Amino acid sequence: MAATANFKDGRDFIIAAEPPSGTGENDVAHHATSRRPSLAGPVAAVNSGIPIRYRTISLTVDQDLRTGKKRPTGWTGAAAENLDIASIHYHLNRIEDVCTRFSTHPERGLDPAAVARKAADGKNRISPPPTRWLQKTLMYVFGGFNFLMWIAFIVTILSYEPLGGANPQVFNLGVAMLLLFVIFLSSVFYAYVDWSASRVMKSISNLATATATVVRDGQTVDVPATDVVVGDLLQLSLGQSVAADIRLVRCSPDALFDRSILTGESKPVAAAIEPTDENPLETLNLAFSSTFLVQGTALGVVFAIGDNTVMGQLIASSARVKTELTTIQKEVNLVTVIISTLALFFFCVAIIVYEAWVKNAYPAYETVSGAIVNAIGSLTAFVPQGLPVAVALSLSIVARRMAKKNVLVKNLATVETLGCMSVLCSDKTGTLTLGKMRVTSVAFIDAEFESIDSADGVLAARSSAGHAVNSLVLAGRLCNAARFEPGSEHLGPLDRPVKGDPTDTAILRFVEDLGGADAAKAIGTYERVFEIPFNSKNKWMATVIKPTHSSDAHPRLLIKGAPDFLLSRCSFALNAAGDSVPLDDSLTKSVASTQERWAAMGKRVIAVCTRDVAAYKNFSWSATDAGQLDHIVQSEIKGLTLVALIGIRDPPRLEVPDTIRAIRKAGVRVFMVTGDFISTASAIARQVGILTAERCDTATDVKRISKEYQAGEGVGGTLQKAFTSRSLVRPQFEEQMVSPRGLALSGAELNDFGEDEWDVVFGRYSEIVFARTSPDQKLTIVTKARARGDNTVAVTGDGVNDAPALKAADIGVAMGAGSDVAKEAAAMVLLTNDFTSILVAIENGRLVFDNLKKVILYLMPAGTYTEFLAVLSNVFFGMQLPLNSYLQVFFCVFNDVAMSVSLMFEQPEADLMTRRPRNARRDRLADWRFFVHVYLFIGLMIWMSAMGSWFLYFANHGIHFYDLVGAWDKWGYYGGAYNYVLENSAGFILGDLNASAGIDVTQLGIPASYAIPDDINAIPANYTAALQDPANAIVGALPGFSALSALVYSGNSAYYVCMIFAQFGGLLATRNRVVSILQSNPLAGPRRNLLVPAGMLCSFLFGVLNVYAPGIQSVFLTGTIPAEQWLLPLAFGAAILLADEVRKLLVRSFPGSVVARIAW
């Protein structure tokens, strides 16, 4: 016969006739250990994102069920081979219907013909996710700026060979090798970031079960697990792995499954024949592939194999999920795109200008090879090649700094996101409070005892309420998941180590101390026959006990949990004398008043209840499956007797109020999200400073305000314009600092909220307490907060069920003592569970963005702007190249990085933690103010200094401005350059050019024996005309022209050295946004940073190496320069620093001025 029963919330399900029970009585725990394959390899091999996705889907299904959202319930058009996790419904159907659906028999299994037919559908094998190593490698090698460097490398190689002609320049080959080295460094960086950001599953094959035991045609046979088909009757014994997803049709009463690989929870779950939950992922009558039977026996019908199993679908989804870029990755990518686009644009323009104009107008100006190398300068000059290295170092430095303060950041790129945090959803227990709970109050129906955690309080309770105390001790001891550690019996109850959650631990220690030795003996006369653990949905724990000394005694139900749930199910209450009295309305109000009073003091209130279940006196608890027992117990939670209320105090951490004050000062809204009673949560919130408003609004106010707005009345303040765009739904920064509004909501009230109500919640209030929330509601809170106000949401959590919310948040923060799944889902782990570490994280997150902005602001003026304008002058103004490609790349990769390292170690500026949070969606790393500062202020001054040094060097050799600008193919054929060539060719006989260069000067009217005189003014006018005609190419063949080329090489060195010293001024100017150098001395004081002078020294030594090393001079065409070219740039650097000091003074003195508004 089939019977009808109900879920916990009243929905009906069908119970089929009870199947024969399995034996399962002779199994031993250690047998399970010995026969079960090791999970270490598979679990380690699988991405632990599987439990996170499992939990997220489970919570989503719960939300759909609670809100009435329809899910597929029929079989029409839904083949078993195409299951969707959320629509699995076989657990709700009768066993015979499931067998009919899959053409199998609950005893005989499939017949051979059915097996053969179903085997054609495919093997029972989970496909490993694609590794995409080729794609990843290509991204490492060609991502970011690397694709531009590859273009530069290839074209430089081509300019060396074959475009270099018979005598290719070694310089081009050297530059190509340097570019290849830069590509290698960048590729390593990109690979490192990707490796740190995500973990790819290494092996799925280890999860597969080698063999499976199935019943086919009435015969039990072992087959390869890959040969299992849908409809097979899978038989499981102790220690076996489940080869496919199955609907259980039979199991022994003691059957237990280890689902840790899916759920992350190490505690095995019971097996059941009937559904225990409408959620397929939570019910106990389904067993999933890759889980293990660790106790008992089971038999089930296979309804999904291979990739269609829950595990298969989770693995497939994990392969499809794209890792969302962090805020800093998005910012760096944006800067990369802008710079790369401009660099590629100017490279193309340079090539086009050469082909379309220069080659025709000035044919002797540049060879094809030289033109290509110069055009490459547009790429190498505009791209700050040191940026990827600088980003990696900045993030690593801050991550190590945080690790020293016991804050573990798992993904380097996540560090900066911490600084964008605008909303913090914090747990209460163990995060805001010490997590060290103590029972301080006990109330019976007619007596109340305070300070019961003291010896006097315990004695008073024993003497005044002895009989009631015995019932309380029994319930508190046996309806308790905490356990004393073995071997600690010699210690007192308050000193013994306990394994369990804080609430159970507090109650266990209290009742052990309250009951004394006699109570311990009495408790030993009872045995637990069934238990329903506490969970975040029910908010209670239940235990069924039976006396061991009497077979006639009936079992007793013990239950403890939230008073707001249990009081409505109580009909009686114990008084202090231990007598049971009816719980009438007046007594109920008195109990509720006590709960409210204690909760207002910040105490967690627990109701302890009991009930005799006489109807089950002779019931065989051990021979009944867990699903039926669960239903029986839940049906008996009525007519309870209230034993007592227990008040538990968990004091706030001493440092929390100051920390929250500092976090709020930084513009971050702190919300409490807890499962506690709303009055308890609100009291703690006031104690720690989360609630400061005199009046705390409720859900009624939220609905009223929402209706007022919808009616067109408006709500004033920040919501006047908020509803036009959810990105604007947030209180004004000043408003939330000066006159914050408070709100307290319970989880049940959230279920009735629509989008408009959520707009009011997050748009009007800066102090919110979410109480009595479940994990799925916590996920909803996070999701709704992220969708509004451009919020960057951080969430703290430590439980397995917190994993979805931690994963959904912008920043998941797990406690070091939390579950492994929570720590895997989180982006940050507080190793010491110290709430103040969050303040450290915010500060360092902001610091890394500040310092990274300073790094880029330092790199761009010289590393892109000044270098690019040098190339521009060559390509578009016919000048000799002031800075060759080698020095461009070297300066970016070595000089700039050496000095920028000091900026990565800069200490926070004074106003860092008083600024409003950065809006990650609107506030850019490089905005228009940034580019104004780079290109119209610092960069302009550095470029003018470098060009001034270049022109000064040539002027000292008689070559002036107009001899350089617009020279094109006449370089060396007129003006000071012409004179320089002839002066350095004095005594050279022109007739020798016939042999060395194939030039016959006699055809130009110049005798072959004519030698260049020391006084070039003595050269006859007709000879001068012949010499200065570029078409004759005489000057270019003279030995003095090589001296002119060497002068250009030294000019490159002068430009390069000036950039080094000008950057000294740029570095000192960039250390602070507003503060003067006088208040941030790098050599002494609170802003001391000895890496600043160290970086300067290192950059100076690089300059000496490039200017004077003979090997570099010969290969990379550099040249020596006089002392003047070293000293003058120091003055340029000082002038740049002085100019920025004046700018900062104007910003400080006139904060409303134009200068202040355009300041970076």
C-alpha positions, -999 to 999 in steps of 0.1 A, spaced: 0 0 0 12 35 -8 7 62 18 6 100 17 30 121 38 42 156 39 75 175 36 85 198 64 67 227 47 35 208 41 39 197 4 26 162 -3 47 134 -16 41 97 -23 54 69 -2 54 35 -18 50 2 0 79 -5 23 105 -27 5 123 -55 22 150 -42 45 186 -52 39 206 -71 64 234 -46 70 238 -56 106 272 -72 105 292 -44 89 320 -28 109 333 7 105 369 -3 99 358 -26 71 346 5 53 379 21 58 398 -10 45 376 -16 14 370 20 4 394 34 -23 414 64 -12 398 97 -19 429 117 -15 439 115 -52 405 122 -67 396 149 -44 429 166 -48 426 162 -86 392 177 -89 386 214 -88 371 221 -54 348 245 -73 325 214 -77 312 216 -41 307 254 -46 286 249 -77 267 220 -61 258 243 -32 249 272 -54 225 250 -75 210 235 -44 203 269 -29 188 281 -62 165 251 -63 154 258 -27 146 294 -37 125 282 -66 106 258 -45 100 284 -18 88 310 -42 67 286 -62 87 289 -94 78 261 -117 102 233 -126 98 205 -151 78 177 -134 69 154 -163 88 131 -186 74 144 -219 103 152 -242 128 148 -214 149 118 -220 171 105 -191 201 111 -213 194 149 -213 188 156 -176 192 190 -160 203 190 -124 175 214 -112 148 193 -129 156 159 -116 124 145 -102 129 107 -99 132 110 -61 96 122 -60 82 92 -80 72 58 -68 97 31 -72 75 11 -96 70 43 -118 108 48 -120 113 12 -130 86 15 -156 102 46 -170 135 29 -175 121 -5 -186 137 -23 -157 126 -45 -128 132 -37 -91 144 -73 -85 156 -87 -118 170 -56 -135 174 -52 -172 171 -81 -197 200 -86 -222 181 -71 -251 175 -39 -231 212 -37 -221 223 -41 -257 199 -14 -269 208 11 -242 246 4 -246 244 21 -280 237 54 -262 273 57 -250 297 47 -223 294 56 -187 324 79 -187 328 115 -176 346 135 -203 375 155 -189 373 192 -194 394 205 -223 427 218 -211 431 243 -240 469 244 -234 475 256 -269 450 285 -265 465 293 -231 500 293 -244 491 315 -273 475 339 -248 506 340 -227 529 346 -257 508 370 -277 486 386 -250 488 421 -237 516 442 -252 533 411 -265 516 410 -299 530 445 -306 564 433 -295 561 403 -318 554 427 -347 584 447 -337 606 416 -334 596 401 -367 600 433 -386 634 440 -369 646 405 -380 634 413 -415 653 446 -415 684 426 -405 679 398 -430 670 400 -459 663 438 -460 696 446 -445 714 439 -477 749 426 -481 761 442 -448 732 440 -423 735 460 -391 743 440 -360 723 467 -342 690 454 -357 698 418 -346 706 430 -311 674 450 -308 655 419 -320 671 398 -293 662 424 -266 626 424 -278 625 386 -276 637 388 -240 610 413 -232 584 389 -247 597 361 -226 594 381 -194 559 392 -202 548 357 -211 561 344 -178 541 371 -161 509 363 -179 513 326 -172 519 333 -135 488 355 -131 467 329 -149 480 301 -128 474 321 -96 439 331 -107 424 297 -115 430 260 -108 422 236 -136 411 201 -129 441 178 -135 424 145 -137 388 132 -139 397 97 -148 407 89 -112 371 94 -102 358 66 -123 350 34 -106 368 4 -121 340 -21 -118 304 -20 -108 280 -47 -95 247 -48 -114 216 -71 -114 208 -81 -150 181 -106 -158 180 -117 -122 218 -124 -120 243 -104 -100 273 -97 -122 304 -75 -121 309 -53 -152 333 -25 -161 319 7 -147 320 22 -181 295 -4 -193 267 6 -168 236 18 -187 205 38 -178 180 15 -161 206 -9 -147 200 -21 -111 232 -11 -93 241 -30 -62 263 -14 -36 281 -29 -7 303 -14 20 331 8 6 320 8 -30 319 39 -52 287 48 -69 293 43 -106 263 64 -118 234 85 -105 208 62 -90 173 63 -74 175 40 -43 149 12 -42 164 -6 -12 189 1 15 199 -12 49 188 9 79 224 19 86 234 28 51 256 59 49 269 77 19 300 100 17 291 129 -5 321 151 4 334 152 -31 301 169 -41 291 188 -10 325 194 8 310 180 40 330 152 55 302 138 76 284 109 58 246 112 52 220 85 57 203 67 29 165 66 25 140 49 2 115 78 3 121 114 -5 133 135 24 134 168 5 119 181 -27 153 194 -37 170 165 -56 204 176 -43 193 174 -7 171 143 -7 185 111 8 169 87 -17 193 96 -45 229 86 -47 253 103 -71 282 92 -92 316 94 -76 302 93 -40 309 63 -17 288 39 4 307 39 37 283 18 57 255 -7 50 242 -19 16 220 -3 -11 203 -11 -44 192 16 -69 180 22 -105 205 41 -127 188 72 -141 219 90 -155 254 80 -166 286 97 -177 283 134 -186 246 134 -177 253 126 -140 253 154 -115 291 151 -113 294 151 -151 272 182 -154 291 200 -127 324 193 -144 311 204 -177 298 236 -162 331 243 -145 348 240 -179 323 264 -194 325 290 -167 347 319 -176 367 335 -147 355 370 -143 382 396 -146 391 414 -114 389 452 -113 426 457 -117 428 432 -146 400 453 -163 419 485 -156 452 472 -169 435 457 -199 419 491 -207 452 508 -205 468 481 -226 441 485 -253 444 522 -254 482 522 -256 483 493 -281 458 509 -304 477 542 -304 510 524 -309 497 503 -338 481 533 -353 513 554 -353 533 524 -366 510 521 -396 511 559 -401 549 559 -401 550 531 -427 523 548 -448 541 582 -446 574 566 -457 559 548 -486 536 576 -497 557 606 -492 592 603 -477 605 577 -501 595 598 -531 603 633 -517 636 623 -501 648 591 -517 682 592 -501 668 599 -466 663 563 -455 667 528 -467 637 504 -465 655 486 -436 661 519 -418 625 531 -424 612 499 -409 634 502 -378 623 538 -373 586 528 -377 592 501 -351 602 529 -328 565 539 -328 558 505 -312 587 502 -289 585 539 -278 548 541 -272 545 508 -253 557 508 -216 572 473 -217 579 474 -180 542 477 -172 534 439 -169 563 434 -146 554 464 -125 519 452 -121 530 417 -110 555 432 -85 530 456 -71 504 430 -64 530 405 -50 544 431 -27 511 440 -12 500 403 -10 532 395 10 526 425 32 490 413 40 503 378 46 525 391 73 493 403 90 477 369 86 456 378 56 459 353 28 450 366 -6 446 336 -30 446 356 -62 471 384 -67 448 402 -91 421 403 -64 441 424 -40 431 457 -56 394 447 -55 395 449 -17 401 487 -20 369 491 -41 348 475 -13 317 496 -7 295 471 11 306 445 37 282 418 47 295 403 79 287 373 99 281 378 136 293 348 155 331 344 156 336 374 133 321 403 152 320 383 184 346 362 202 329 330 193 334 319 229 299 314 241 288 310 277 254 303 292 247 332 315 209 329 320 183 302 325 146 307 328 119 282 337 82 292 335 83 306 371 119 312 379 148 330 362 185 327 371 211 352 360 249 350 362 245 312 361 280 309 346 293 316 381 296 290 409 270 309 430 246 309 401 249 272 396 243 265 433 212 288 433 197 270 403 204 235 418 188 244 451 158 263 437 149 242 407 164 208 413 138 187 394 136 211 364 173 212 363 175 174 359 153 176 328 173 205 314 206 187 320 192 156 302 180 175 272 211 197 270 234 168 273 218 143 249 203 167 223 237 181 216 261 176 187 292 186 207 314 161 224 341 163 251 375 152 238 384 117 251 410 116 279 400 150 294 378 136 322 402 148 349 395 184 340 366 205 350 336 210 326 346 245 318 382 235 310 376 203 290 383 206 253 352 202 232 346 193 196 315 211 182 300 244 173 301 273 198 264 271 208 264 233 215 298 237 232 284 263 256 253 243 264 274 211 269 298 227 294 269 244 312 247 213 317 278 192 327 287 217 353 250 222 364 242 185 366 273 172 384 284 136 388 249 122 396 235 137 364 263 121 344 254 87 357 217 93 350 225 103 314 244 71 310 211 52 313 198 65 280 208 58 244 203 79 213 182 61 187 178 89 161 190 124 156 182 153 132 211 176 133 207 214 134 206 231 101 202 267 89 167 260 75 151 244 105 169 263 133 165 234 156 180 200 165 161 169 176 171 137 193 151 106 202 163 87 233 153 55 250 162 42 285 186 13 284 175 -2 317 138 -8 309 122 -23 278 88 -10 289 98 26 289 87 47 259 111 69 239 114 106 245 119 134 220 144 161 230 145 192 209 163 226 212 164 255 189 149 289 181 121 299 205 102 317 177 98 283 160 94 260 190 71 281 213 42 278 188 46 240 191 46 239 229 15 230 249 30 226 283 60 240 303 80 229 334 80 250 364 110 252 388 97 223 408 97 201 377 59 200 373 43 203 339 17 231 336 -4 241 306 12 269 285 -16 294 282 -15 327 265 -3 347 295 26 323 301 35 323 264 36 361 264 58 359 295 82 335 278 83 357 247 89 387 268 119 370 284 132 361 250 129 397 238 145 411 269 175 387 267 178 393 230 179 430 235 209 424 257 226 407 229 221 371 241 213 342 219 182 325 233 177 288 230 145 270 239 148 234 252 117 212 249 108 176 254 79 152 246 72 115 253 65 96 221 45 68 236 31 57 202 65 44 192 72 24 224 77 -9 205 89 7 173 121 -7 157 142 25 152 173 7 140 154 -12 113 138 18 97 155 39 70 165 75 78 138 91 55 110 75 74 125 83 108 130 119 97 93 121 88 82 104 121 102 129 142 90 159 123 54 148 127 59 146 165 71 182 169 39 193 184 24 193 219 59 199 233 68 207 269 90 237 273 117 228 297 136 261 299 150 291 280 188 293 279 205 327 274 239 325 258 263 354 257 289 358 231 307 391 238 318 413 209 355 414 202 370 444 219 386 457 187 355 455 166 338 488 174 370 508 165 374 487 134 339 493 122 342 530 129 373 531 107 357 510 80 327 533 79 349 563 79 364 549 47 329 550 32 322 513 34 287 503 46 288 474 71 258 451 72 252 422 96 239 390 81 232 364 107 209 335 116 202 349 151 170 363 164 164 399 151 166 415 186 198 397 194 214 407 161 203 443 165 216 445 201 250 432 190 250 455 160 245 485 183 272 473 206 298 470 178 287 502 160 269 487 129 237 503 141 240 539 153 207 555 142 183 562 170 154 547 151 157 514 132 132 510 104 115 477 96 102 459 66 69 478 70 88 511 65 105 497 34 72 487 18 56 520 27 85 540 11 84 519 -20 47 524 -24 51 562 -19 76 563 -47 55 542 -70 26 565 -62 47 594 -74 51 610 -40 89 604 -39 109 596 -9 133 625 -8 171 623 -3 191 600 -25 162 579 -39 147 608 -60 168 597 -90 178 563 -79 151 543 -95 160 556 -130 191 535 -129 200 508 -104 236 518 -106 226 550 -88 208 532 -59 230 542 -30 230 567 -1 251 598 -7 286 595 8 281 625 31 246 614 41 257 580 53 286 595 72 266 623 90 230 610 94 229 573 86 196 555 85 192 521 102 172 490 91 165 456 106 150 428 86 144 391 91 149 364 65 112 357 63 105 393 54 130 392 25 109 366 7 81 392 1 105 419 -13 103 428 -50 130 448 -69 115 481 -58 118 472 -21 154 461 -27 160 495 -42 148 511 -11 169 488 11 202 495 -6 194 531 -18 182 546 15 200 527 44 236 526 53 231 505 85 213 472 80 209 441 100 196 410 82 186 384 109 172 349 108 187 344 73 193 311 56 222 305 32 200 310 1 188 343 15 224 353 22 231 346 -15 201 367 -25 213 396 -3 247 395 -20 232 393 -55 208 422 -49 235 444 -34 258 438 -63 231 448 -88 227 482 -72 247 513 -67 278 500 -85 286 483 -52 316 462 -47 304 436 -22 325 417 3 310 388 23 324 369 53 315 333 59 329 301 73 304 273 67 299 250 37 266 266 30 283 300 28 303 290 -2 277 302 -29 275 336 -13 313 338 -10 317 329 -46 289 353 -58 304 383 -40 331 405 -55 352 396 -25 346 364 -5 362 365 30 366 332 48 377 326 83 408 305 89 388 282 112 361 278 85 353 249 62 376 240 33 348 247 9 343 282 22 380 289 20 381 276 -15 352 298 -26 366 329 -9 391 353 -24 407 361 9 412 341 41 416 356 76 440 331 91 434 344 127 396 350 124 405 386 133 379 411 120 404 439 121 422 421 93 394 433 70 405 469 77 441 459 68 427 444 35 408 475 26 438 497 33 462 475 13 437 472 -15 434 509 -18 472 512 -14 479 488 -43 456 508 -66 472 541 -55 507 528 -59 499 511 -92 485 543 -105 517 561 -93 538 534 -111 520 539 -144 519 577 -139 557 574 -135 563 551 -164 542 569 -190 558 604 -193 593 591 -202 586 555 -211 560 564 -238 555 601 -243 592 613 -244 603 582 -263 575 584 -289 581 621 -296 617 613 -303 605 588 -330 579 613 -342 606 639 -348 625 614 -370 595 601 -390 577 633 -395 603 661 -392 633 646 -409 656 647 -378 681 620 -369 666 597 -344 673 612 -309 668 578 -291 674 545 -309 653 514 -305 677 496 -281 678 525 -257 640 529 -259 634 492 -249 662 492 -223 649 523 -206 614 509 -203 624 474 -191 654 482 -169 657 519 -159 620 525 -154 613 493 -136 643 498 -113 630 532 -102 593 523 -101 599 495 -76 602 521 -49 567 533 -57 554 498 -51 567 500 -15 552 535 -8 533 539 25 497 550 25 490 587 21 473 603 51 438 606 34 438 571 20 412 557 45 390 588 45 383 588 7 351 573 -6 356 538 -21 366 537 -58 337 529 -81 351 500 -100 327 505 -128 333 542 -134 366 553 -117 394 544 -141 430 537 -134 439 560 -163 412 588 -167 414 621 -185 431 638 -155 457 611 -157 465 617 -193 465 655 -188 492 650 -161 512 626 -182 511 644 -216 506 681 -207 526 684 -176 553 659 -165 557 643 -199 559 676 -216 586 688 -192 607 656 -196 604 657 -234 615 693 -235 644 686 -212 656 656 -232 652 674 -265 670 704 -250 699 681 -240 699 666 -275 701 700 -292 726 713 -267 749 684 -274 749 691 -312 751 728 -307 784 723 -287 797 706 -320 785 735 -342 753 718 -354 723 739 -346 685 735 -345 678 741 -382 707 719 -392 687 690 -374 651 698 -380 640 692 -416 673 678 -427 658 647 -443 682 633 -470 704 665 -468 717 655 -434 754 663 -435 752 682 -468 746 716 -454 750 738 -423 768 728 -392 766 690 -400 783 696 -434 811 716 -417 815 689 -390 819 662 -417 845 682 -436 864 692 -405 867 655 -396 877 647 -431 906 672 -434 935 658 -455 913 632 -472 920 629 -510 887 630 -529 902 608 -557 902 579 -532 864 578 -533 867 561 -567 881 530 -552 862 530 -518 828 542 -530 828 542 -568 825 579 -570 846 596 -598 850 632 -586 868 642 -618 835 641 -636 823 668 -613 852 690 -621 872 682 -590 908 670 -595 915 635 -582 944 647 -561 923 674 -543 925 670 -505 900 685 -480 918 715 -464 918 722 -427 901 755 -434 868 745 -452 862 781 -461 892 777 -485 873 752 -507 864 767 -541 827 776 -546 823 751 -575 838 723 -554 814 732 -525 784 731 -548 794 696 -560 800 684 -524 767 697 -511 746 681 -538 731 650 -521 727 634 -556 765 631 -558 767 613 -524 802 626 -518 798 638 -482 782 605 -472 813 586 -483 838 608 -465 854 595 -433 840 626 -415 804 612 -421 812 583 -398 823 608 -372 789 625 -377 771 592 -372 792 586 -340 780 621 -329 744 610 -334 751 579 -313 765 601 -285 734 623 -290 712 593 -283 732 588 -251 726 624 -241 689 621 -247 688 588 -228 708 602 -198 686 632 -196 656 610 -194 672 591 -165 678 623 -145 645 639 -155 628 608 -142 644 614 -108 623 645 -106 593 626 -119 597 599 -94 599 623 -64 569 642 -78 548 611 -82 552 598 -47 524 620 -34 492 633 -49 490 665 -29 515 664 0 548 683 -5 582 665 -7 590 683 25 564 662 44 574 629 26 612 628 28 623 595 13 655 595 34 639 601 69 606 604 87 574 584 85 574 584 47 610 571 45 615 549 15 652 540 10 643 522 -22 639 556 -39 676 565 -37 685 529 -43 664 528 -75 679 561 -87 714 547 -81 705 515 -100 691 535 -130 722 557 -130 745 526 -132 724 513 -161 731 547 -178 768 544 -172 768 508 -186 750 518 -218 771 549 -224 806 536 -217 805 498 -221 825 491 -253 805 460 -263 772 479 -260 787 508 -279 797 487 -309 766 465 -311 738 489 -299 754 521 -313 757 543 -282 785 568 -275 802 586 -247 791 621 -236 809 648 -217 803 656 -180 781 685 -189 755 661 -204 754 643 -170 752 674 -148 727 695 -167 699 669 -166 701 670 -128 689 706 -130 661 695 -153 650 669 -128 650 694 -100 630 719 -121 604 692 -128 601 685 -91 598 722 -83 571 727 -109 551 698 -94 556 713 -59 540 745 -71 511 725 -86 505 707 -53 507 740 -34 479 754 -56 458 723 -51 462 725 -13 457 763 -12 428 765 -37 409 732 -37 382 746 -59 405 759 -86 409 746 -121 443 732 -111 427 712 -83 399 699 -105 423 685 -131 447 671 -105 451 633 -108 
